[in-house]
Amino acid sequence: MTAAATASPRRIVLLGSTGSIGTQAIDIVRRNPDRFEVVGLSAGSNVALVAEQAVALRVPVVAVAAGSTDDLAAALAAAADASGVTGYAPELLAGPGASTTLAAREADVVVNGITGAIGLEPTLAALRAGTTLALANKESLIIGGPLVKALAAPGQIVPVDSEHSAIAQSLRGGRAVEVRRLVVTASGGPFRGRSRAELADVTPEQALAHPNFAMGRVITTNSATLVNKGLEVIEAHLLFDIPFERIEVVVHPQQMIHSMVEFVDGSTIAQAGPPRMLVPIALGMSWPERVPDVDVPCDWTKAQSWEFEPLDDDAFPAVALARRVGEAGGTWPAVYNAANEVAVDAFHDGRIGFVDIVDTVARVVDAYAAEPASRVEELTLEDVLAADAWARATADRLVAAP
């Protein structure tokens, strides 16, 4: 038995428990009860599922962003009755600030699996509490970069994105001063190889057909436009303090290599594994220790081919645009992210086309240059929230225009 297995289980607060990251995290917890104990769950609006999760794990604090504590109590009662559980009465939290309140509670690890800019305040709350932050909500780091980094102690943030987890693992093989560049891999999404003209008639259903991962609507669409990869370039810069000119994106359709680190001597260390999130999630909760048998390794006895190709910046300009806002810093990444969230909703509502998503983001970014707030010198949370609101309002006007 390992030392980790004999120690007390790590107390986990799981934000976004009903999403892709959250449900996989719970699967890992249930398979490793000697390692992990969930002490808090939060969800957006899926009250029934979070109630089932809470009852199954006997979680002491349960939170929902949409709905009331009465709604949550009723769902918990129904889930407990269905499972034959009696005497379970957790603390209940509800409302827009519920996840932030929960993130500040005592725990060993907060897993932030919330999607979108709403994850920023929970991220800040976890860092203020001194808790290890397993970060799947890349948007909070991207839009609040200086705020997040100012609060984070060395090693307090553990990346859960598979690409950044791969880089963190690969960096164990060398010192920071020995790094020449980071290589972030991208599947290319469902439209790899298509020209910009060939993307004009893409439907929402096609955009959600990711070749490797099953994710939520926003993240899956971002993977199709490669906005997600643009966000990951900014995230890599902030997490690892590597300049943008030393962060490359390469298309790797099989996604067996999750990312790589190239060192000054010409060697490259890559982290390989199946195109799933189980290992990054487990490492996020157990870092720096590994959880045995959390996933099935590559089968090296089978013949297989792995491809690598350059990114087509003409068909997929989101990464170049992300570099631009990342280098500008301040509130610019918040504008990029917020405009994209609005444009993604508009695409799925049938109000704009697929290529209009990134075009809308670019137009919002261009318009922001004329705003005094674009030249903020010392970033505050209020600055980020104001930029987010401005970008959403501007994007709303653009997608509504005939």
C-alpha positions in Angstrom: 0.0 0.0 0.0 1.4 3.4 -0.9 1.9 6.3 1.5 -0.8 8.2 -0.2 -3.3 5.4 0.3 -2.5 5.2 4.1 -2.8 9.0 4.7 -6.1 10.7 5.3 -8.2 11.2 2.1 -7.8 14.6 0.4 -10.9 16.7 1.0 -12.2 17.9 -2.3 -14.6 20.7 -3.2 -15.9 20.2 -6.7 -17.3 23.2 -8.6 -19.3 22.3 -11.7 -20.0 18.8 -10.6 -22.6 18.0 -13.2 -20.4 18.9 -16.2 -17.9 16.8 -18.1 -15.0 17.5 -15.7 -17.2 17.2 -12.6 -18.8 13.8 -13.5 -15.4 12.3 -14.4 -13.9 13.7 -11.1 -16.7 12.0 -9.2 -16.0 8.7 -11.0 -12.4 8.9 -9.9 -13.4 9.7 -6.3 -15.8 6.8 -6.2 -13.1 4.4 -7.4 -10.6 5.8 -4.9 -12.4 6.4 -1.6 -9.2 5.9 0.3 -7.6 8.9 -1.5 -10.4 11.4 -1.9 -13.4 12.7 0.1 -15.8 15.2 -1.5 -16.7 17.8 1.1 -18.6 20.2 -1.2 -20.4 20.1 -4.5 -21.7 23.0 -6.7 -23.7 22.9 -9.9 -25.3 25.4 -12.2 -28.9 24.4 -12.9 -28.9 20.6 -13.0 -30.4 20.3 -9.5 -31.5 16.7 -9.9 -28.0 15.4 -10.9 -26.1 17.3 -8.2 -28.6 15.9 -5.6 -28.0 12.4 -6.8 -24.2 13.0 -6.6 -24.5 14.5 -3.1 -26.6 11.6 -1.8 -24.3 9.0 -3.2 -21.2 10.6 -1.6 -22.9 12.0 1.5 -21.5 15.4 0.7 -21.8 17.9 3.7 -22.3 21.1 1.6 -24.2 21.3 -1.7 -24.7 24.5 -3.8 -26.6 25.5 -6.9 -26.3 28.7 -8.8 -29.8 28.6 -10.4 -32.7 27.7 -8.2 -33.4 28.0 -4.5 -32.4 26.1 -1.4 -36.1 24.8 -1.4 -35.6 23.4 -4.9 -32.3 21.8 -3.9 -33.8 20.4 -0.7 -36.7 18.8 -2.6 -34.3 17.2 -5.1 -32.1 15.9 -2.3 -35.1 14.4 -0.6 -36.2 12.7 -3.8 -32.7 11.4 -4.4 -32.3 10.1 -0.9 -35.7 8.4 -1.1 -34.8 6.7 -4.4 -31.5 5.4 -2.8 -33.0 4.4 0.5 -30.8 6.9 2.4 -32.1 8.3 5.6 -30.8 11.0 8.0 -28.8 12.9 5.3 -29.1 16.6 5.8 -26.3 18.7 4.2 -25.8 22.4 4.4 -27.4 24.1 1.3 -26.3 27.1 -0.6 -28.1 28.7 -3.6 -27.7 31.8 -5.8 -25.1 33.3 -8.2 -22.5 33.5 -5.4 -23.0 30.0 -4.1 -19.9 28.5 -5.8 -17.7 31.4 -4.6 -18.9 30.8 -1.0 -18.2 27.1 -1.3 -14.8 27.7 -2.9 -13.7 29.6 0.3 -14.6 26.7 2.6 -12.0 24.6 4.3 -10.6 21.8 1.9 -7.4 20.4 0.6 -8.3 20.9 -3.1 -10.9 22.9 -5.0 -11.6 21.6 -8.5 -12.9 24.5 -10.6 -14.8 22.7 -13.4 -17.1 25.6 -14.1 -17.3 26.8 -17.7 -16.9 30.4 -18.6 -16.0 33.8 -17.0 -18.3 33.1 -14.1 -15.5 30.9 -12.7 -13.2 33.8 -11.9 -14.6 34.7 -8.5 -14.6 31.1 -7.2 -11.0 30.8 -8.4 -10.0 33.9 -6.4 -11.9 32.7 -3.4 -10.1 29.3 -3.4 -6.7 31.1 -3.7 -7.4 33.5 -0.9 -8.3 30.5 1.3 -4.9 29.0 0.6 -6.4 25.9 -0.9 -4.8 24.0 -3.8 -6.7 24.9 -7.0 -7.1 22.2 -9.6 -8.0 24.5 -12.4 -10.1 23.3 -15.3 -11.8 26.7 -15.7 -9.2 28.3 -17.9 -11.2 31.4 -18.4 -10.7 32.6 -14.8 -6.9 32.6 -15.3 -7.1 34.1 -18.8 -9.4 37.0 -18.0 -8.0 37.6 -14.5 -4.4 36.8 -15.1 -2.6 39.4 -12.9 -5.2 39.1 -10.2 -5.0 35.3 -10.1 -1.2 35.2 -10.2 -0.9 37.8 -7.5 -2.9 35.6 -5.1 -1.5 32.2 -6.0 1.4 30.8 -4.0 4.0 28.8 -5.9 2.5 25.5 -6.8 -1.0 26.4 -5.6 -2.5 26.1 -9.1 -2.5 22.7 -10.7 -3.7 22.7 -14.3 -6.4 20.3 -15.3 -6.6 21.1 -19.0 -4.9 18.1 -20.6 -2.5 20.2 -22.6 -1.3 22.1 -19.5 -1.2 19.0 -17.4 1.0 17.5 -20.0 3.3 20.5 -19.9 3.5 20.4 -16.1 4.3 16.7 -16.2 6.9 17.2 -18.9 8.6 20.0 -17.0 9.5 17.5 -14.3 12.2 16.5 -16.8 14.1 19.8 -16.7 14.6 23.1 -15.1 12.7 26.2 -16.2 15.8 27.9 -17.5 16.4 24.9 -19.8 13.1 25.3 -21.6 13.3 26.5 -25.2 9.6 26.4 -26.1 6.3 24.8 -25.2 4.4 22.9 -28.0 0.6 22.8 -27.4 -1.1 20.2 -29.5 -4.5 20.6 -31.1 -6.8 18.0 -32.6 -7.8 20.5 -35.3 -11.4 19.8 -34.4 -14.1 18.3 -36.7 -13.2 20.7 -39.5 -9.5 20.1 -39.8 -8.3 20.5 -43.4 -11.2 22.7 -44.5 -10.6 26.1 -46.0 -12.4 29.2 -44.7 -14.8 29.1 -47.6 -15.7 25.5 -46.7 -16.6 26.5 -43.2 -19.3 28.9 -44.2 -22.1 26.4 -44.1 -21.2 24.5 -40.9 -24.2 23.7 -38.7 -24.3 23.7 -34.9 -24.8 19.9 -34.9 -21.6 19.5 -37.0 -19.7 21.9 -34.7 -20.6 19.7 -31.7 -19.3 16.5 -33.3 -15.8 16.6 -31.8 -13.6 13.7 -33.0 -12.1 12.8 -29.6 -13.8 14.4 -26.6 -17.3 14.7 -25.3 -17.6 18.1 -23.8 -20.2 20.9 -23.1 -21.6 23.1 -25.9 -19.2 26.1 -25.3 -16.0 24.1 -25.0 -16.9 21.8 -27.9 -17.7 24.8 -30.2 -14.5 26.5 -29.1 -12.6 23.4 -30.1 -14.2 23.6 -33.5 -13.3 27.3 -34.0 -9.9 26.8 -32.2 -10.8 29.6 -29.8 -10.1 27.0 -27.1 -6.6 26.6 -28.4 -6.2 30.4 -28.4 -7.3 30.5 -24.8 -4.8 27.6 -24.0 -1.9 29.6 -25.5 -2.7 32.5 -23.1 -3.1 30.0 -20.2 0.2 28.4 -21.0 1.9 31.8 -20.9 0.4 32.7 -17.6 0.9 29.3 -15.9 4.5 28.7 -17.0 5.9 32.3 -17.5 7.0 31.5 -21.1 6.8 34.3 -23.6 4.2 34.0 -26.4 6.9 33.8 -29.1 8.1 30.6 -27.4 4.7 28.9 -27.4 3.7 27.0 -30.5 0.6 25.2 -31.6 0.8 22.1 -33.7 -2.2 20.1 -35.1 -2.1 16.4 -33.9 -5.4 14.8 -34.9 -5.0 11.7 -32.8 -4.5 13.7 -29.6 -2.4 10.9 -28.1 0.4 13.4 -27.3 -1.3 16.0 -25.1 1.6 18.6 -25.4 5.4 18.8 -25.3 8.3 20.7 -23.8 11.4 21.3 -26.0 14.6 22.0 -24.1 17.6 24.0 -25.1 19.7 20.9 -25.9 17.3 19.9 -28.6 15.5 17.2 -26.7 11.7 17.1 -26.4 9.7 15.5 -23.6 6.1 14.7 -24.5 3.3 13.3 -22.4 1.3 10.6 -24.2 -2.0 8.9 -23.3 -5.5 8.2 -24.6 -7.5 11.3 -25.6 -9.4 11.4 -22.3 -9.4 13.6 -19.3 -9.1 11.1 -16.5 -5.4 11.4 -15.9 -5.3 15.3 -15.8 -8.3 15.3 -13.5 -6.8 12.7 -11.1 -3.5 14.6 -11.1 -5.3 17.8 -10.4 -6.7 16.3 -7.2 -3.7 14.3 -6.2 -0.7 16.4 -7.4 2.2 15.6 -7.4 1.2 12.0 -6.7 -0.3 9.7 -9.4 -3.4 7.6 -8.9 -2.8 4.0 -10.0 -5.0 2.6 -12.8 -7.0 5.8 -13.3 -6.9 5.2 -17.1 -5.7 2.6 -19.6 -2.3 3.3 -21.1 -1.4 3.3 -24.8 -1.1 -0.1 -26.3 2.4 0.0 -27.8 2.0 -3.5 -29.3 -0.4 -2.3 -31.9 0.6 -0.6 -35.2 -0.5 3.0 -35.3 0.4 6.3 -36.9 0.5 9.7 -35.3 0.3 12.8 -37.5 1.5 16.4 -36.9 0.8 19.4 -39.2 0.9 23.2 -39.0 -2.1 25.3 -38.0 -4.0 27.0 -40.8 -4.2 30.5 -39.5 -6.4 31.7 -42.4 -9.2 29.2 -41.8 -8.8 29.3 -38.1 -7.6 32.8 -37.0 -8.6 32.4 -33.4 -5.2 31.5 -32.2 -3.4 34.5 -33.8 -6.1 36.8 -32.3 -5.6 35.2 -28.9 -1.9 35.9 -29.1 -2.7 39.5 -29.9 -4.9 40.0 -26.8 -2.6 37.9 -24.6 0.3 40.2 -25.4 -1.8 43.3 -24.8 -2.7 41.9 -21.4 -4.8 43.8 -18.9 -8.5 43.5 -19.7 -8.0 42.5 -23.4 -8.3 38.7 -22.7 -11.5 39.3 -20.9 -12.9 41.0 -24.0 -11.9 38.2 -26.2 -13.5 35.6 -24.0 -16.7 37.4 -23.3 -17.3 38.3 -27.0 -16.7 34.6 -27.9 -19.2 33.4 -25.3 -21.9 35.7 -26.8 -21.0 34.7 -30.4 -21.1 31.0 -29.6 -24.7 31.4 -28.2 -25.7 33.4 -31.3 -24.3 30.7 -33.6 -26.3 28.0 -31.8 -29.4 30.2 -31.8 -29.1 30.4 -35.6 -28.4 34.2 -35.6 -24.8 34.0 -37.1 -22.8 31.6 -39.1 -19.8 29.5 -38.0 -17.1 31.8 -39.4 -18.9 34.8 -37.9 -18.0 33.6 -34.4 -14.3 34.5 -34.5 -15.1 37.4 -36.9 -17.4 38.8 -34.2 -14.7 38.4 -31.6 -12.2 40.2 -33.8 -14.6 43.1 -34.4 -15.2 43.5 -30.7 -11.5 43.4 -30.0 -10.9 46.0 -32.7 -13.6 48.3 -31.2 -12.1 47.9 -27.7 -9.0 49.8 -28.8 -11.0 53.0 -28.7 -12.1 52.5 -25.1 -10.2 54.2 -22.3 -10.6 51.0 -20.2 -8.4 49.2 -22.7 -5.4 51.0 -21.3 -5.8 50.1 -17.6 -2.5 50.1 -15.8 -3.2 48.1 -12.6 -5.9 45.5 -13.1 -8.7 45.1 -10.6 -11.7 42.7 -10.4 -14.0 45.6 -11.2 -11.9 46.3 -14.4 -12.3 42.7 -15.5 -16.0 42.6 -14.8 -16.5 46.0 -16.6 -14.6 44.8 -19.7 -16.5 41.6 -19.7 -19.9 43.5 -19.6 -18.7 45.9 -22.3 -17.6 43.1 -24.6 -20.9 41.2 -24.1 -23.0 44.3 -24.9 -20.9 45.1 -27.9 -21.0 41.5 -29.2 -24.8 41.5 -28.6 -25.2 44.6 -30.8 -23.0 43.1 -33.6 -24.8 39.8 -33.8 -28.2 41.5 -33.7 -27.3 43.8 -36.6 -28.8 42.9 -39.9 
